[in-house]
């Protein structure tokens, strides 16, 4: 992504912001419909239906829903455990909705945390995630290696008394690059991931391997490089005694020398950001 603030770049960023807002609107709408007895599979279907009714035909990945201790990925050992189950929602139970739609060629990947009624533990987790959003942006602007930023997020979690639950994802990623996806009349997915998006990620991985960077932001050596310009879906995920919470949103990284323009969150008008503002 270049430093030029051109109309073309602005149009592109507005496209990504539009689909990200659509995804968060979906999350809020589905969260409002959740009630005791609704299962993860039903919540995932609600997300799919909402987005398809609004023109989504492709996905980076299909929607997920996690309830109860599954919000903290309790006992997760293999990727299949991330898929929605028949776990039913109960009063006071935490939940996370996670979806990654592609709309008009633009990709979003978001995570929305909530609970059915009052859940003080998840409320605290959500409040403490604000410091992670600030840390990540600050250190990306400092051009710290992604692996070091990951380790600093880890250290902040330890100081807060929490467990790192994004480490449960494949390759332990806290983030991954997102990009435009070619539009096709028909879309296909493999193990829950859109094939066009997987092709793009694989091409980035191959290209990055040759140049010494990775589209996956992980705790491993292949992420030991400064932030690569582009769009990154960032998802710090905290866990505490069977309760998990996270946000996920797009971070824009440019090659600008201006610190304020070198990295910024795509949108500050999101549910978790509004929540933090209201609590101050």
Secondary structure, 3 states (H helix, E strand, C coil): CCCCCCHHHHHHHHHHHHHHHHHHHHHHHHHHHCCCCCEHHHHHHHHHHHHHHCCCCEEEEEEEEEEHHHHHCCCCCCHHHHCCCCCECCCCCEEEEEEEEEECCEECCEEEEEECCCCHHHHHHHHHHHHHHHHHHHHHHCCCCHHHHHHHHHHHHHHHCCEECHHHCHHHCCEEEECCCCCCCCCCEECCEEHHHHHHHHHHHHHHHHHCCCCEECCCHHHCCCCCCEEEEECCEEEECCEEEECEEEEEECCCCCHHHHEEECCCCCHHHHHHHHHC
